[in-house]
Amino acid sequence: MFRKFRQILISPHFLILIVPVLFLIIGIATIPDYGINWDSFVHFSRGQSYLNFFLTGKKNYNDFPPLVYSNCNSGNLGLLLPSCPGGGFRRSYYQNDYYNYEFWVVNDSGHPPVNDILAALSNYLFYQKLGILGDNVSHHLFILFTSFLLIIGIAYFVCQELGTFPAIVSSIVLASYPLFFSESHFNIKDPPEASFFGLAIMFFYLGVVKNKWKFILISSIAAGLALGTKLNIIFAAVIVVPWIVFYLINKFSPNFSITKVAQFLNDRRMLLLSFVVYLPISLGIVYIFWPYLWQDPARNTFNILGYYTQIGIGTPAEMSKYILYGWNIYPAYWISVTTTLPVLVLSVVGILSFWLFARLRKMEFYLFAILWLFVSIVRVSWPNADIYGGVRQIMEYVPALAILSGVGTYTLLRFRFRKVSLALIVVGLFFSIFEMVKIHPNENIYFNQLVGGLKGAQLKNIPYWGNTYGSVYLQGVKWINENSEIEAKIALPLGVMSNISRTMFRSDLHYSKPNWSGPNREGEYGIEMYFEWPMKYWYSFQYYDKYLEPVYVYSVDGVPILKVWKNDMEHTKSIFKEEISYLPKFTSIDKNILGSALNIDLGKNVFITKLVVHHAKNGCQNGSLGYIALSSDKKVWQQQIDPITSPQVAPNVDEKIIGWNDTNFVYLFAGKNTRYIMLDPQIENSCLLKNFEVNVYGLKTLP
């Protein structure tokens, strides 16, 4: 019996399960270390509404008791749900009375909802019914579980082709890949998409190679789940079609004959039938689980495709320095500097292993992995393709990279110095895991030594360095929960309220966008992510960052990635405590192509804080464009980011805080040094320039 048990322990099938199981255990234990991402509210509320309809047939939550914030459901950031006296009905924060089935079935589009529904099902089981896990944690458990399935799939896939040790290496690389490990805890879209995508094409490969029609059916289900999450899976065709052509050429050469083809097809009759039902199964899954499509399938499908066209085309301005002959090298560059060096080396060796796999007649497997990696990257590097926020949108590249790391391992172990290679691989994997552990739970902002870590990425101003996808808000929430006074006010200078679940805060705290009080300094706490993104230059953020001393800074490797401010006089920097009025030396209305512009000369350089223009509201036009620009010499102008057609702060704050109304234009500056101000409404007969009166304010004490 002992011998049999020992054989089980050393069997390949048992050994390659170790890493996935460890990933699942560690993953569950560390879920509370991560926050939610800024898309979570939309996805979770949609998933809850559709699931409630599927389970009960009801289109709203009218029969649910209202959600009451208390110490039982608010401010508890641990893994397990605390026991509360009375127990009773547990309503999810995301079962929102406004965003119910009746809303989504009309206003849906964008990404499909299958992942949302499955996350809601996890919440239904582990939070609403069993009361084991918290509201957010139970949603996130679904994400972690799909990632676990992918790691198992990769381990078995590589083991089939290359053996046990390369399979273990591939599974370790995938499980410990910084972006994948981190976002498997809270990113509702990309890890599930990568998992379903990977499982779909791996089962397709195995079904074809092993002539297993059941694998093709499993692939079609996985493809349906992938398509029901994001449309990335359509690019799988660019992987499998060239690969299957290569596979067939190999099968029928060098002695091609009609008899050989006929026998090949006859042996695969069930396989061919499974191909016939592949698309109906995949598309059927999406249709069944997306009620939005039921109303008008053709029109709503075009709406969805329009959404993807909108977000998938057009290279962002911040990517301009990465454009080479029209191609965007940012995705490839980002991957090369955010992958740990040992994994990068193994992957490169794997990519360069063409000669070995050609000699060993394993080109089908090699080509499959190469196509998987390069198609994932090239599709967003194509001229005029769009990508932003790093490379999480193409997370399906990570399992391909993990497979190629296994390929690299397989290649190195065939060299003469096998033991040295083995030792270096093991040490390299330990180094990679250590790199991840030391910045936990912020693995998704990892940068390697090629750019000097996160600090180097900041100094090089790599677009979106430090972008945690919203997870880091949790660290600020923890600080506020522990340190803020009773019934304190909380505001976000940039993000929308759904960026942080209300139930993450203590029940007594007042969390609302209009709490932002700016220069009125009403004592609210401001909390915001701190990384390189265009919105950080908006006034609502610049005010907090320039005017106030933060009360809490959360840093990784010495680089701030989140700040908390208290907006009161005590925490205002001394030079920003007093402002005075500066009388313009000269104002003029100058004609231009689109109309007229107001030019203001202050006579000297001033650190301005506010421009006020009193103007008419009748017999004139209010435009939808326009801008403000500043200059110190009237030669070089800097256009301001905030638009002039709407207040720079939250709704319900504009007139109360800054005085904006239909006869009063107010534009705020966070202490900008300038002499000349240009206000260009870019419209004829603008109300802003009719019967105008100008007031300019600036700092009394110059920095």
C-alpha positions as CSV (number, residue, x, y, z in Angstrom):
1,M,0.0,0.0,0.0
2,F,2.9,2.4,0.9
3,R,4.5,1.6,-2.5
4,K,1.2,2.4,-4.3
5,F,0.9,5.7,-2.4
6,R,4.5,6.6,-3.2
7,Q,3.8,5.9,-6.9
8,I,0.8,8.2,-6.8
9,L,2.9,11.0,-5.2
10,I,5.6,10.8,-7.9
11,S,3.3,10.3,-10.8
12,P,3.2,13.2,-13.4
13,H,-0.5,13.8,-12.9
14,F,-0.1,14.3,-9.2
15,L,3.1,16.4,-9.5
16,I,1.7,18.9,-12.0
17,L,-1.3,19.5,-9.7
18,I,0.8,20.8,-6.9
19,V,1.3,24.3,-8.4
20,P,-2.4,24.9,-9.4
21,V,-3.6,23.7,-5.9
22,L,-1.1,26.0,-4.1
23,F,-2.2,28.8,-6.3
24,L,-5.8,28.3,-5.4
25,I,-5.1,28.0,-1.6
26,I,-2.8,31.1,-1.6
27,G,-5.1,32.9,-3.9
28,I,-8.1,32.4,-1.6
29,A,-6.1,33.4,1.5
30,T,-4.9,36.6,-0.1
31,I,-8.2,37.8,-1.8
32,P,-8.8,40.3,1.0
33,D,-5.5,42.0,0.2
34,Y,-6.9,43.4,-3.0
35,G,-9.5,46.0,-3.7
36,I,-12.0,46.1,-6.6
37,N,-11.4,47.6,-10.0
38,W,-13.2,50.6,-11.3
39,D,-15.4,48.4,-13.7
40,S,-16.6,46.1,-10.9
41,F,-19.8,47.9,-10.0
42,V,-21.1,47.8,-13.6
43,H,-20.2,44.2,-14.1
44,F,-21.4,43.0,-10.7
45,S,-24.7,44.9,-10.8
46,R,-25.4,43.6,-14.3
47,G,-24.5,40.0,-13.3
48,Q,-26.8,40.2,-10.3
49,S,-29.7,41.6,-12.3
50,Y,-29.5,38.9,-14.9
51,L,-28.9,36.1,-12.4
52,N,-31.9,37.2,-10.4
53,F,-34.0,37.1,-13.5
54,F,-32.7,33.6,-14.5
55,L,-33.3,32.2,-10.9
56,T,-36.7,33.9,-10.2
57,G,-38.0,35.4,-13.4
58,K,-38.2,38.8,-11.7
59,K,-37.0,41.9,-13.3
60,N,-36.4,44.0,-10.2
61,Y,-35.7,43.8,-6.5
62,N,-39.0,45.1,-5.2
63,D,-39.5,42.1,-2.9
64,F,-36.0,42.5,-1.4
65,P,-35.6,44.3,1.9
66,P,-33.6,47.6,1.5
67,L,-29.9,47.5,1.9
68,V,-29.1,49.2,5.3
69,Y,-25.4,50.0,6.0
70,S,-24.3,48.6,9.3
71,N,-21.2,47.2,11.0
72,C,-22.3,43.8,9.7
73,N,-22.0,44.7,6.0
74,S,-19.7,47.7,6.0
75,G,-16.0,48.1,6.7
76,N,-15.4,44.4,7.0
77,L,-12.4,43.8,4.7
78,G,-11.5,40.3,5.7
79,L,-12.0,37.0,3.9
80,L,-14.8,35.5,6.0
81,L,-18.1,37.1,6.6
82,P,-18.5,38.1,10.3
83,S,-21.4,36.6,12.2
84,C,-24.0,39.2,13.1
85,P,-26.8,38.8,15.6
86,G,-30.1,38.0,13.9
87,G,-28.6,36.9,10.6
88,G,-31.5,37.3,8.2
89,F,-31.5,38.1,4.5
90,R,-28.2,39.1,3.0
91,R,-28.6,41.5,0.1
92,S,-25.6,42.2,-2.1
93,Y,-24.5,45.9,-2.5
94,Y,-24.7,45.2,-6.2
95,Q,-28.3,44.3,-6.2
96,N,-29.1,47.9,-7.1
97,D,-32.7,49.0,-7.4
98,Y,-31.9,51.3,-10.3
99,Y,-29.5,49.0,-12.2
100,N,-31.9,46.1,-12.3
101,Y,-32.9,43.8,-15.2
102,E,-35.3,46.4,-16.6
103,F,-32.4,48.8,-16.9
104,W,-29.8,46.5,-18.4
105,V,-32.0,44.8,-20.9
106,V,-32.5,48.2,-22.6
107,N,-29.2,50.0,-21.8
108,D,-26.7,47.1,-22.1
109,S,-24.1,46.7,-24.8
110,G,-20.3,46.8,-24.6
111,H,-18.7,43.6,-23.1
112,P,-20.9,40.5,-22.8
113,P,-22.1,39.5,-19.4
114,V,-21.4,35.8,-19.0
115,N,-18.5,36.4,-16.6
116,D,-20.7,38.8,-14.6
117,I,-23.4,36.2,-14.2
118,L,-20.9,33.6,-13.1
119,A,-19.4,36.0,-10.5
120,A,-22.9,36.8,-9.3
121,L,-23.6,33.0,-9.0
122,S,-20.5,32.7,-6.8
123,N,-21.8,35.6,-4.7
124,Y,-25.2,34.0,-4.5
125,L,-23.8,30.7,-3.2
126,F,-21.0,31.9,-0.8
127,Y,-22.4,35.2,0.4
128,Q,-26.2,35.4,0.1
129,K,-27.0,31.7,0.9
130,L,-24.1,30.2,2.8
131,G,-22.9,33.4,4.5
132,I,-19.3,32.3,4.4
133,L,-17.5,34.9,2.3
134,G,-18.0,38.7,2.1
135,D,-19.9,40.4,-0.7
136,N,-16.8,41.5,-2.8
137,V,-14.7,38.4,-1.9
138,S,-17.4,36.0,-3.1
139,H,-17.6,37.8,-6.5
140,H,-13.8,37.6,-6.8
141,L,-13.7,33.9,-6.0
142,F,-15.1,33.2,-9.5
143,I,-12.1,35.0,-11.0
144,L,-9.6,33.1,-9.0
145,F,-11.3,29.8,-9.8
146,T,-11.1,30.4,-13.6
147,S,-7.4,31.2,-13.3
148,F,-6.9,28.0,-11.3
149,L,-8.5,26.0,-14.2
150,L,-6.2,27.7,-16.7
151,I,-3.1,26.8,-14.7
152,I,-4.3,23.1,-14.6
153,G,-4.9,23.3,-18.3
154,I,-1.4,24.7,-19.0
155,A,0.3,22.1,-16.8
156,Y,-1.4,19.2,-18.5
157,F,-1.0,20.6,-22.0
158,V,2.7,21.1,-21.6
159,C,3.1,17.8,-19.8
160,Q,1.6,16.0,-22.8
161,E,4.2,17.4,-25.1
162,L,7.3,18.1,-23.1
163,G,7.1,16.1,-19.9
164,T,6.7,16.8,-16.2
165,F,9.4,19.3,-15.3
166,P,8.7,21.7,-18.2
167,A,5.0,21.5,-17.3
168,I,5.8,22.4,-13.7
169,V,7.9,25.3,-14.9
170,S,5.1,26.6,-17.2
171,S,2.5,26.4,-14.4
172,I,4.9,28.2,-11.9
173,V,5.5,30.9,-14.5
174,L,1.8,31.4,-15.1
175,A,0.8,31.2,-11.5
176,S,3.5,33.7,-10.4
177,Y,3.3,36.0,-13.4
178,P,2.9,39.4,-11.6
179,L,0.0,40.8,-13.7
180,F,-1.8,37.4,-13.8
181,F,-1.5,36.6,-10.1
182,S,-2.5,40.0,-9.0
183,E,-5.5,40.5,-11.2
184,S,-6.8,37.0,-10.8
185,H,-7.9,38.4,-7.4
186,F,-10.1,41.2,-8.6
187,N,-10.2,41.9,-12.4
188,I,-13.6,40.6,-13.5
189,K,-12.8,40.7,-17.3
190,D,-9.3,39.9,-18.3
191,P,-8.2,36.8,-16.2
192,P,-11.5,35.0,-17.0
193,E,-11.1,35.9,-20.6
194,A,-7.5,34.7,-20.7
195,S,-8.6,31.4,-19.0
196,F,-11.5,30.7,-21.3
197,F,-9.5,31.7,-24.3
198,G,-6.6,29.4,-23.3
199,L,-8.8,26.5,-22.5
200,A,-10.6,26.8,-25.7
201,I,-7.6,26.7,-28.0
202,M,-5.7,24.1,-26.0
203,F,-8.7,21.7,-26.1
204,F,-9.0,22.5,-29.8
205,Y,-5.4,21.6,-30.4
206,L,-5.7,18.3,-28.3
207,G,-9.0,17.4,-30.1
208,V,-7.4,17.7,-33.5
209,V,-4.1,16.0,-32.6
210,K,-5.6,13.2,-30.6
211,N,-8.8,12.9,-32.7
212,K,-11.0,13.4,-29.7
213,W,-14.3,15.0,-30.6
214,K,-15.2,15.4,-26.9
215,F,-12.3,17.8,-26.6
216,I,-13.7,19.9,-29.5
217,L,-17.0,20.1,-27.7
218,I,-15.3,21.2,-24.5
219,S,-13.4,23.8,-26.6
220,S,-16.6,25.1,-28.1
221,I,-18.1,25.6,-24.6
222,A,-14.9,27.4,-23.4
223,A,-15.0,29.5,-26.6
224,G,-18.6,30.4,-25.8
225,L,-17.6,31.4,-22.3
226,A,-14.7,33.5,-23.7
227,L,-17.0,35.2,-26.2
228,G,-19.5,35.8,-23.5
229,T,-16.8,37.7,-21.6
230,K,-15.0,39.7,-24.2
231,L,-14.6,39.5,-28.0
232,N,-10.8,38.7,-27.8
233,I,-11.6,35.1,-28.7
234,I,-12.3,36.0,-32.3
235,F,-8.6,36.4,-32.7
236,A,-8.2,32.7,-31.9
237,A,-9.1,32.1,-35.5
238,V,-5.9,33.8,-36.5
239,I,-4.0,31.3,-34.3
240,V,-5.8,28.0,-35.1
241,V,-6.4,28.4,-38.9
242,P,-2.7,28.8,-39.8
243,W,-1.8,26.1,-37.3
244,I,-4.3,23.6,-38.7
245,V,-3.1,24.3,-42.3
246,F,0.4,23.5,-41.1
247,Y,-0.9,20.4,-39.3
248,L,-2.6,19.1,-42.4
249,I,0.4,19.8,-44.7
250,N,2.5,17.7,-42.3
251,K,-0.1,14.9,-42.2
252,F,-0.3,14.6,-46.0
253,S,3.3,15.1,-47.0
254,P,5.5,13.9,-48.5
255,N,3.3,11.1,-49.9
256,F,0.1,12.8,-50.7
257,S,-2.8,10.7,-52.1
258,I,-6.6,10.9,-52.3
259,T,-6.8,7.5,-50.6
260,K,-4.7,8.9,-47.7
261,V,-7.1,11.9,-47.4
262,A,-10.2,9.7,-47.5
263,Q,-8.9,7.5,-44.8
264,F,-7.9,10.5,-42.7
265,L,-11.4,11.9,-43.0
266,N,-13.1,8.6,-42.4
267,D,-11.2,8.1,-39.2
268,R,-12.4,11.6,-38.0
269,R,-16.1,11.5,-38.8
270,M,-17.1,12.4,-35.2
271,L,-14.4,15.1,-35.1
272,L,-15.8,16.7,-38.3
273,L,-19.3,16.6,-36.8
274,S,-18.0,18.4,-33.7
275,F,-16.6,21.1,-35.9
276,V,-20.1,21.6,-37.5
277,V,-21.7,22.2,-34.1
278,Y,-18.8,24.3,-32.8
279,L,-20.1,27.8,-33.7
280,P,-23.7,27.1,-32.8
281,I,-22.6,26.0,-29.3
282,S,-20.4,29.0,-28.8
283,L,-22.8,31.6,-30.1
284,G,-25.7,29.9,-28.4
285,I,-24.0,30.3,-25.0
286,V,-23.7,34.0,-25.6
287,Y,-27.2,34.4,-26.8
288,I,-28.8,32.4,-24.0
289,F,-27.0,34.3,-21.3
290,W,-27.4,37.8,-22.7
291,P,-31.0,39.0,-22.6
292,Y,-30.0,42.3,-24.2
293,L,-29.7,40.3,-27.5
294,W,-33.2,38.8,-27.2
295,Q,-34.9,42.2,-27.9
296,D,-33.4,42.8,-31.4
297,P,-30.5,40.5,-32.1
298,A,-29.3,42.2,-35.3
299,R,-29.4,45.8,-34.1
300,N,-28.0,45.1,-30.7
301,T,-25.2,43.0,-32.2
302,F,-24.2,46.0,-34.4
303,N,-24.3,48.2,-31.2
304,I,-21.9,45.8,-29.6
305,L,-19.6,45.7,-32.6
306,G,-19.7,49.5,-32.7
307,Y,-18.6,49.6,-29.1
308,Y,-15.6,47.4,-29.8
309,T,-14.7,49.5,-32.9
310,Q,-14.8,52.6,-30.7
311,I,-12.5,51.3,-28.0
312,G,-10.3,49.3,-30.4
313,I,-9.3,51.9,-32.9
314,G,-7.1,55.0,-32.5
315,T,-3.7,55.1,-30.9
316,P,-3.7,57.3,-27.7
317,A,-1.6,60.4,-27.7
318,E,0.6,59.1,-24.9
319,M,1.7,56.2,-27.1
320,S,3.1,58.5,-29.8
321,K,6.8,57.9,-28.8
322,Y,6.3,54.2,-29.2
323,I,5.1,54.3,-32.8
324,L,7.6,52.9,-35.3
325,Y,6.7,53.0,-39.0
326,G,3.1,53.1,-38.0
327,W,3.4,50.1,-35.6
328,N,2.9,50.5,-31.9
329,I,5.8,48.8,-30.0
330,Y,4.4,49.7,-26.6
331,P,2.8,46.3,-26.0
332,A,6.0,44.4,-26.7
333,Y,8.0,46.9,-24.8
334,W,5.7,46.8,-21.8
335,I,5.8,43.0,-21.7
336,S,9.6,43.0,-21.9
337,V,9.9,45.3,-18.9
338,T,7.2,43.8,-16.7
339,T,8.2,40.2,-17.0
340,T,10.7,39.0,-14.5
341,L,14.1,38.5,-16.1
342,P,14.4,34.7,-15.5
343,V,11.0,34.2,-17.2
344,L,12.0,36.6,-20.0
345,V,15.2,34.6,-20.6
346,L,13.3,31.2,-20.6
347,S,10.7,32.6,-23.0
348,V,13.3,34.0,-25.4
349,V,15.1,30.6,-25.4
350,G,11.7,29.0,-26.1
351,I,11.0,31.4,-29.0
352,L,14.5,30.6,-30.4
353,S,14.0,26.8,-30.1
354,F,12.9,26.4,-33.7
355,W,15.8,24.3,-34.7
356,L,15.4,21.8,-31.9
357,F,11.7,21.3,-32.3
358,A,12.1,21.0,-36.1
359,R,14.7,18.2,-35.5
360,L,12.5,16.5,-32.9
361,R,9.4,16.8,-35.2
362,K,7.5,18.8,-32.6
363,M,6.9,21.8,-34.8
364,E,3.1,21.6,-34.5
365,F,3.3,22.3,-30.7
366,Y,6.0,24.9,-31.2
367,L,4.2,26.8,-33.9
368,F,1.0,26.7,-31.9
369,A,2.7,28.4,-28.9
370,I,4.4,30.9,-31.1
371,L,1.2,31.9,-33.0
372,W,-0.6,32.2,-29.6
373,L,1.9,34.7,-28.3
374,F,2.5,36.7,-31.4
375,V,-1.1,37.1,-32.5
376,S,-2.0,38.3,-29.0
377,I,0.6,41.0,-29.2
378,V,0.4,41.9,-32.9
379,R,-3.3,42.5,-32.9
380,V,-2.9,45.6,-30.6
381,S,0.4,46.7,-32.3
382,W,-1.2,47.0,-35.7
383,P,-1.3,50.6,-37.1
384,N,-4.1,52.6,-35.5
385,A,-5.0,49.8,-33.0
386,D,-5.8,51.0,-29.5
387,I,-4.4,49.8,-26.2
388,Y,-4.2,51.7,-22.9
389,G,-3.5,51.0,-19.2
390,G,-0.7,48.5,-19.9
391,V,-1.4,45.2,-21.5
392,R,-4.1,43.7,-19.3
393,Q,-6.5,43.8,-22.3
394,I,-4.5,41.1,-24.0
395,M,-3.8,39.0,-20.9
396,E,-4.2,35.9,-23.1
397,Y,-0.5,36.4,-24.0
398,V,0.5,35.3,-20.5
399,P,-0.4,31.6,-20.8
400,A,1.4,31.6,-24.2
401,L,4.5,33.1,-22.5
402,A,4.3,30.4,-19.8
403,I,4.2,27.6,-22.4
404,L,7.2,29.1,-24.2
405,S,9.0,29.2,-20.8
406,G,8.4,25.4,-20.6
407,V,9.7,25.2,-24.2
408,G,12.8,27.1,-23.1
409,T,13.2,24.8,-20.1
410,Y,12.9,21.7,-22.3
411,T,15.6,23.1,-24.7
412,L,18.1,24.1,-22.0
413,L,17.8,20.6,-20.3
414,R,18.9,19.0,-23.6
415,F,22.3,20.8,-23.5
416,R,25.4,19.1,-22.1
417,F,25.4,21.1,-18.8
418,R,22.0,19.8,-17.8
419,K,22.5,20.1,-14.0
420,V,23.8,23.6,-14.3
421,S,20.7,24.6,-16.4
422,L,18.4,22.9,-14.0
423,A,19.9,24.8,-11.0
424,L,19.7,28.1,-12.9
425,I,16.1,27.5,-13.8
426,V,15.1,26.7,-10.2
427,V,17.0,29.7,-8.8
428,G,15.5,31.9,-11.5
429,L,12.0,30.8,-10.5
430,F,12.6,31.4,-6.9
431,F,13.9,34.9,-7.8
432,S,10.7,35.6,-9.8
433,I,8.5,34.5,-6.9
434,F,10.5,36.7,-4.5
435,E,10.2,39.7,-6.8
436,M,6.4,39.2,-6.7
437,V,6.2,38.6,-2.9
438,K,8.1,41.7,-2.0
439,I,5.6,44.1,-3.6
440,H,2.5,42.1,-2.6
441,P,-0.4,43.0,-3.1
442,N,0.7,45.3,-5.9
443,E,2.2,42.8,-8.3
444,N,0.4,44.3,-11.3
445,I,2.7,47.4,-11.2
446,Y,5.9,45.3,-11.3
447,F,8.7,46.5,-13.5
448,N,11.9,44.5,-13.9
449,Q,15.6,45.6,-13.7
450,L,15.8,46.5,-17.4
451,V,14.1,49.8,-16.5
452,G,15.2,50.0,-12.9
453,G,11.9,48.7,-11.3
454,L,8.9,50.9,-10.6
455,K,11.1,53.8,-9.7
456,G,12.8,53.6,-13.1
457,A,9.5,53.4,-14.9
458,Q,8.4,56.5,-13.1
459,L,11.6,58.4,-14.1
460,K,11.2,57.2,-17.7
461,N,7.5,58.3,-17.5
462,I,6.4,55.0,-19.1
463,P,2.6,55.5,-19.8
464,Y,0.5,54.0,-17.0
465,W,3.3,53.1,-14.6
466,G,1.8,52.5,-11.2
467,N,-1.7,51.7,-12.6
468,T,-3.2,49.1,-10.2
469,Y,-6.5,49.2,-12.0
470,G,-8.2,50.5,-8.9
471,S,-7.0,47.8,-6.4
472,V,-4.9,50.2,-4.4
473,Y,-7.9,52.2,-3.3
474,L,-8.2,49.5,-0.6
475,Q,-5.1,50.7,1.1
476,G,-6.6,54.2,1.4
477,V,-9.9,52.8,2.6
478,K,-8.1,50.9,5.4
479,W,-6.3,54.0,6.6
480,I,-9.5,56.1,6.5
481,N,-11.5,53.4,8.4
482,E,-8.8,53.3,11.1
483,N,-8.0,57.0,11.4
484,S,-10.9,59.2,10.4
485,E,-13.3,60.8,12.8
486,I,-16.9,59.7,13.2
487,E,-19.1,60.6,10.3
488,A,-16.3,62.1,8.3
489,K,-16.8,62.9,4.6
490,I,-15.0,61.1,1.8
491,A,-14.5,62.3,-1.8
492,L,-12.8,61.1,-5.0
493,P,-11.2,64.0,-7.0
494,L,-11.2,62.0,-10.2
495,G,-12.8,58.6,-10.0
496,V,-16.5,57.9,-10.0
497,M,-18.2,56.6,-6.9
498,S,-18.3,53.0,-8.1
499,N,-14.5,52.9,-8.0
500,I,-14.9,52.0,-4.3
501,S,-17.7,50.0,-3.0
502,R,-19.7,51.9,-0.3
503,T,-19.6,48.8,1.9
504,M,-15.8,48.9,2.1
505,F,-16.0,52.0,4.3
506,R,-17.2,52.2,7.9
507,S,-21.0,52.5,8.0
508,D,-20.9,56.0,9.7
509,L,-18.7,57.6,6.9
510,H,-20.3,59.8,4.3
511,Y,-18.9,58.8,0.9
512,S,-20.1,61.0,-2.0
513,K,-18.6,62.8,-5.1
514,P,-20.1,66.2,-4.1
515,N,-18.1,66.0,-0.9
516,W,-15.3,67.5,-2.9
517,S,-15.1,71.1,-1.5
518,G,-11.9,72.4,-3.2
519,P,-10.9,75.9,-2.1
520,N,-13.8,76.1,0.4
521,R,-11.9,73.6,2.5
522,E,-14.8,71.9,4.2
523,G,-12.6,69.1,5.8
524,E,-13.4,66.1,3.6
525,Y,-10.9,63.3,3.1
526,G,-9.8,63.0,-0.6
527,I,-8.5,59.6,-1.8
528,E,-7.1,58.9,-5.2
529,M,-4.7,56.7,-7.1
530,Y,-1.3,58.2,-7.9
531,F,0.2,57.1,-11.2
532,E,0.9,58.3,-14.7
533,W,-2.5,58.9,-16.4
534,P,-3.9,61.9,-18.3
535,M,-6.6,62.6,-15.6
536,K,-4.0,63.4,-12.9
537,Y,-3.6,66.8,-14.6
538,W,-7.2,67.7,-14.1
539,Y,-7.8,70.5,-11.6
540,S,-9.9,68.5,-9.1
541,F,-6.8,66.2,-8.6
542,Q,-4.2,69.0,-8.9
543,Y,-5.9,71.0,-6.2
544,Y,-5.5,68.2,-3.6
545,D,-2.0,67.3,-4.8
546,K,-0.6,70.8,-4.9
547,Y,-2.5,72.7,-2.2
548,L,-2.5,70.0,0.5
549,E,-0.1,68.0,2.5
550,P,-1.2,64.4,2.3
551,V,-2.2,62.7,5.6
552,Y,-1.4,59.3,4.2
553,V,0.8,58.1,1.3
554,Y,0.9,54.5,0.2
555,S,4.1,53.7,-1.7
556,V,5.7,50.7,-3.4
557,D,9.5,50.7,-3.7
558,G,9.5,54.3,-2.6
559,V,7.1,55.4,-5.3
560,P,3.7,56.8,-4.2
561,I,0.8,55.1,-5.8
562,L,-2.1,56.4,-3.6
563,K,-2.6,59.5,-1.5
564,V,-5.1,60.5,1.1
565,W,-5.6,64.2,1.8
566,K,-7.7,66.1,4.4
567,N,-9.0,69.3,2.9
568,D,-8.8,71.8,5.7
569,M,-6.6,74.8,6.5
570,E,-4.4,72.8,8.8
571,H,-3.2,70.6,6.0
572,T,-3.0,73.4,3.4
573,K,0.5,74.3,2.3
574,S,1.5,77.7,3.6
575,I,1.9,79.3,0.2
576,F,-1.6,78.3,-0.9
577,K,-3.4,79.6,2.2
578,E,-4.1,83.1,0.8
579,E,-5.0,84.4,-2.6
580,I,-5.6,87.9,-3.9
581,S,-7.2,89.6,-6.9
582,Y,-4.9,90.7,-9.7
583,L,-6.2,93.5,-12.0
584,P,-5.5,92.6,-15.6
585,K,-3.3,95.2,-17.3
586,F,-4.9,94.7,-20.7
587,T,-7.8,92.7,-22.2
588,S,-8.8,92.4,-25.8
589,I,-11.1,90.5,-28.1
590,D,-9.2,89.1,-31.1
591,K,-10.7,87.5,-34.2
592,N,-9.6,84.1,-35.3
593,I,-10.8,81.4,-37.7
594,L,-13.6,80.0,-35.5
595,G,-14.8,83.3,-34.0
596,S,-13.1,85.4,-31.4
597,A,-10.9,84.9,-28.3
598,L,-10.4,86.8,-25.1
599,N,-6.8,87.7,-24.4
600,I,-5.7,88.8,-21.0
601,D,-2.4,90.4,-20.1
602,L,-1.6,90.5,-16.3
603,G,1.4,92.7,-16.8
604,K,3.7,90.3,-15.0
605,N,3.9,86.6,-14.2
606,V,1.5,85.5,-11.5
607,F,0.7,82.1,-10.0
608,I,-3.0,82.2,-10.9
609,T,-5.7,80.3,-9.1
610,K,-9.0,81.4,-10.7
611,L,-10.4,83.2,-13.7
612,V,-13.9,84.7,-13.4
613,V,-15.8,86.1,-16.4
614,H,-19.2,87.7,-15.8
615,H,-21.1,87.6,-19.1
616,A,-24.4,87.8,-20.8
617,K,-26.8,84.9,-21.3
618,N,-29.3,86.2,-23.9
619,G,-28.8,87.0,-27.6
620,C,-25.6,84.8,-27.8
621,Q,-24.5,81.2,-28.1
622,N,-23.1,78.6,-25.7
623,G,-20.6,76.4,-27.5
624,S,-19.6,72.8,-27.1
625,L,-15.9,73.3,-27.7
626,G,-13.3,75.9,-26.6
627,Y,-10.3,76.0,-24.4
628,I,-8.0,78.1,-22.2
629,A,-4.3,78.5,-22.9
630,L,-1.5,80.1,-20.8
631,S,1.8,81.7,-21.8
632,S,4.6,83.6,-20.2
633,D,5.9,85.2,-23.4
634,K,2.9,85.1,-25.8
635,K,4.9,82.8,-28.1
636,V,4.7,79.4,-26.5
637,W,1.2,78.5,-25.3
638,Q,0.1,75.7,-23.1
639,Q,-3.5,74.5,-23.5
640,Q,-5.2,73.5,-20.3
641,I,-6.6,70.0,-20.0
642,D,-10.0,70.8,-18.3
643,P,-12.7,71.8,-20.8
644,I,-14.4,75.1,-20.6
645,T,-17.9,73.9,-21.5
646,S,-18.6,72.3,-18.1
647,P,-17.4,72.9,-14.5
648,Q,-14.2,71.3,-13.5
649,V,-15.7,69.7,-10.5
650,A,-18.5,67.2,-9.7
651,P,-22.1,67.8,-10.4
652,N,-23.9,69.7,-7.6
653,V,-20.6,71.3,-6.6
654,D,-20.2,73.8,-9.4
655,E,-22.2,76.8,-8.1
656,K,-21.9,76.0,-4.4
657,I,-18.1,75.8,-4.4
658,I,-16.8,77.8,-7.3
659,G,-19.7,80.1,-8.3
660,W,-20.3,78.7,-11.8
661,N,-23.7,79.5,-13.3
662,D,-25.3,80.7,-16.6
663,T,-23.9,84.3,-16.2
664,N,-20.7,83.4,-14.4
665,F,-17.8,81.5,-16.0
666,V,-15.3,80.2,-13.5
667,Y,-12.1,78.4,-14.4
668,L,-9.7,77.2,-11.6
669,F,-6.0,76.7,-11.8
670,A,-3.8,74.9,-9.3
671,G,-1.3,77.8,-8.9
672,K,-0.2,78.0,-12.6
673,N,2.6,80.5,-13.4
674,T,1.6,82.7,-16.3
675,R,1.3,86.3,-17.6
676,Y,-1.0,85.8,-20.5
677,I,-4.4,84.0,-20.5
678,M,-6.3,83.2,-23.7
679,L,-10.0,82.1,-23.5
680,D,-11.1,80.8,-26.9
681,P,-14.8,79.6,-27.0
682,Q,-14.3,78.6,-30.7
683,I,-17.7,79.8,-31.7
684,E,-19.2,83.0,-33.2
685,N,-21.2,85.3,-30.8
686,S,-20.1,83.5,-27.7
687,C,-22.0,84.4,-24.5
688,L,-18.6,84.2,-22.7
689,L,-17.4,87.3,-24.6
690,K,-20.6,89.4,-24.6
691,N,-20.7,92.2,-22.0
692,F,-17.9,90.5,-20.2
693,E,-16.1,91.5,-17.0
694,V,-12.9,89.8,-16.0
695,N,-11.5,89.0,-12.6
696,V,-8.2,87.1,-12.0
697,Y,-7.0,85.6,-8.7
698,G,-3.7,84.3,-7.7
699,L,-1.4,83.4,-4.8
700,K,-0.4,86.2,-2.5
701,T,2.8,84.5,-1.5
702,L,4.7,83.3,-4.6
703,P,6.3,79.8,-4.5
